[in-house]
Amino acid sequence: MRRHVKPALGRASALFGAVLTLVVPLAGCSLAPVYTPPDATLLPTSYKGTGPFVLAHPDDQLAHGPWWKMFGDSELDRLETGLDAANPDLQAAQETYTQARDVVGEARSQLFPQLSAQAFASQNAESAHTLFHSLASSPSLPLEESSLGYGAAASWEPDFWGEIRNRTNFAKANAQATAALVATARLSLEMQLASDYMMLRGLDAQHAVYTKTLVYYRDAVRITKLRYTGKIGSGLDFERARDQLATAQAADTDIEAQRAVLEHAIAVLAGQNPSTFTLPSGDLKSFEIPIIPVGVPSALLQRRPDIAASEREMAAANAAIGVARAAFYPNIRLSANFGFEDNGIGLASLPDSLWSVGAAAMLPLFEGGLRRAEEQQSWSSFHQAADTYRSTVLKAFQQVEDQLSLTNRLATEYKQQSDAVTASLKAQDIAMQLYTSGLDDYLNVTVAQIAALTAELSEVQVKARRLQASVDLIGALGGGWSTHDLPQPQDTVPFNPVALQASRQHEQTP
């Protein structure tokens, strides 16, 4: 069997071309509100807190890159580098950005015509005893038929009201927000590692204090025992000395337990197995208290990745309003099909061609207020995103002010505590001299020993807190991050030839 179709491709092409001429100019409208970034006029001109930092101009910020190098510790440098390369939580967060880019590709694909091709081959036969035959019009004709064909189909939905472009803009802004959240996660993990490492070094320093103190306490036990056996001292003094020694030993053991737990946490953050990870002992002497440039408050909006994420979420919510508004208008789809079908002889000839061209439109008339509810929901989501942005900004300034105040107070506290250590060590030596001279009892020695140990431990703890506060201040200022690190909208499109070409030209620029 062979089917013949009258040649009318010229009329079809003319009709399809006329339709395109009408719809293409219309596919440029957008119903989304004009997006305006949040107003920053209410920001303060300076920070209230004071501390070991440098007030700077807007362009004098934390250096971009590995901020932890400010502390001058090579072991911390090695661990932070390992975190960026091997931390599984960070790698999982990075995959969320990859997925967000793929969503951009999905949304953007609807802007272009959808093309498909098909081919088929079939062999049909009917029973000779069928009452009515569809294949043979007379008994002399065969009851079998061969059919071969191939063709192509195209469909396109003109973006009259900007729905598809707003969906694409929504996905792009969401991908940028995801990239900023990945940067937030990276900074948070880096800060946690640095804080844990400094806490561990603080425990090492406390262990060193206990080691030195235990030598002193053992000597005190020896002296009180000699005086007791020599009948010039009481057994109470001897037992007090033993109690002091045992209590200090127990506290030192607890320090070692805390260190082991922190070491395991650092191993996981650095992407290593805790069973095979070991950190050698150290102290706090190698650390430098960094001088941190805080810049001006207005620059904080460009330095915090969480603020950037909130702003991009506002932009995404704004685009979603355009999507909701477009649902009130007609949806139009154009389609065209063309192909050939025959029994295999002269398949590609014009008489064997098949074609169709058409358009379909759908306009919602009554849906019980569904579209209006969706639009109102999109507006509410935008206002919610704006409120979240303002909350994020306020909390960011709170964190900066907290850490500025804390670094200042801790610097003063450290100096005061150092003076207390000097005085308590002198008092301890004087009390022991008076006791060995028989001019005082051992109770005053015990009191002096407790005061000296407490003062030394407090000094170490305050220095560790100063370092941790510096880490928190750096994190509150964004850790050297900038909105320039955000991917541009065209960079969020996977397999984007335009962005790829621009990137190559940039790389070739001397």
Residue, then its C-alpha position, 0 to 999 in steps of 0.5 A: m500500500r502507498r499513501h500519496v499526499k498533495p504537495a502543500l509544504g509551501r502553504a504550511s511553511a508560509l502559515f508557520g512563518a506567519v505565526l512566528t512573525l506574530v508571536v516572537p515580538l510578543a515573547g519578551c514581556s515580563l510580569a515580575p516586579v522590578y527588583t530593587p536590592p534592599d536599602a542599606t541607608l539605616l546602617p551605622t557609620s562605625y562599629k561601637g565595639t573596640g578591640p585589637f583591630v584596625l579601623a579601615h576604609p571600605d576597600d581595606q578588608l580581610a585579605h581574600g584567601p586562607w584567613w587562618k594564616m593570620f595566626g602563624d601556626s603551620e599545623l593549623d594551616r595543614l589541617e585547614t587545607g585538608l578540610d577544604a580538600a577532604n571534608p565530606d560535609l563540605q563536599a556534600a554541600q558543594e553538590t547542592y550547588t551542582q544540583a541547583r545549576d542543573v535546575v537552572g538548565e531544566a528551567r532554561s530549556q523551556l525557552f527553546p523549541q523542543l525537537s524530536a525525530q522518529a523512525f518506524a518499520s512494520q509488517n502487517a498481515e490479515s487472516a484470509h478468513t476475515l469478513f472485511h479486509s482493511l489491507a486488500s480491496s479485492p481478493s486478488l490483492p495480498l493480505e500483507e503490507s510493509s510500512l516504513g517511515y521517518g520524520a521529525a516533530a517540533s514544538w515551542e511555547p512562546d514565552f509571551w508573559g515571561e513565565i519561563r524566563n522568570r522561572t529561569n531567573f528564579a532558578k538562577a537566583n536560587a543557585q546563587a543563594t545556594a553558592a553563598l550557602v556553600a560558602t557559609a558552610r565552608l566558613s563555618l567548618e573552617m571556624q569550627l576546626a580553628s576553634d577546636y584546634m585552639m581549644l586543644r592547644g589550650l588543653d595542651a598548655q593546661h597540661a603543661v601547667y599541671t605537669k609543672t605543678l605536679v613537680y612542685y606538689r610532689d616536692a611538697v609531699r616529700i617535705t611534709k613527710l620528712r617533717y612528719t617522720g621527724k616529729i616536727g610536723s603533723g600528719l594533717d600537713f602530710e595528708r593535705a599535701r597528698d590530697q593536693l597532689a592527687t586532686a591535681q593528678a585527677a584534673d590533669t587526667d581529665i584534661e587528657a580525656q578532653r584533649a582526646v575527644l577534641e582530637h577526634a573532632i578535628a580529625v573528622l573536620a579535616g576529613q581523616n579517620p580518628s583511629t589513625f589521626t594523631l596531633p603532637s602536643g603543643d602550646l599556645k606560645s606559637f600563636e599570634i593574636p592577629i590585628i584584624p581589619v574590620g572595615v566600615p559597617s556598610a561593607l559587611l553586606q558584601r562580605r558575609p555569604d549568609i547575607a548574600a544568600s538572603e539577598r539572592e533568596m529575595a531576588a528569587a522570590n521576586a521572580a516567583i511573583g512574575v511566574a504567578r502573574a503569568a498564570f492569569y494569561p493564555n498559554i499558547r503552544l506551537s507544533a509542527n510535524f514532517g516526515f515520510e511514509d511508504n512501503g520502502i520504494g522511493l521513501a524520500s519522495l515528496p508524494d510520500s511526505l506527511w506534515s502538520v502544523g498547528a497552534a493550541a491555546m488555553l486560558p483559565l476561566f474559572e478555578g475557584g480563586l486558585r491563581r489569585a491565591e498563588e499570586q498572594q502566596s508569592w507576594s507573602s514569600f517575597h515579604q518573608a524573604a525580605d524579613t529574613y534578610r533584615s534579620t540576617v543583617l541585624k544578627a550579623f552586626q550583633q555578631v561583629e559587635d559581640q566579638l569586638s567587645l569580647t576581644n577588647r575585654l579579653a585583652t584586658e582580662y589577659k593582662q590582669q590575669s598575668d599580673a595575678v599569676t605573678a603575684s600568686l606564684k610569689a605568694q606560693d613560694i613565700a608560704m612554703q618558705l614560712y612553712t619550712s622555717g616553722l613560722d606558719d602552718y601548712l594550711n596557708v601553703t595549701v591556700a597559696q598552691i590552689a591560688a597559684l594553680t587557679a591563676e595559671l590555668s585561668e591565664v591559659q584559658v583566657k589566652a585560648r579564649r582570645l584566640q577563639a574570639s579572634v576566629d569568631l570575629i574573622g568569621a563574623l566579618g565574612g572570613g575574607w569572602s566577598t560578593h565577587d565570589l558569587p557566580q554570575p547569573q550566566d555562570t549558573v547555567p550548565f553547559n552554557p556556550v556563551a559563558l564558556q566562551a567568555s571564560r576562555q576569552h578571560e583566560q587568554t587575556p594577558 
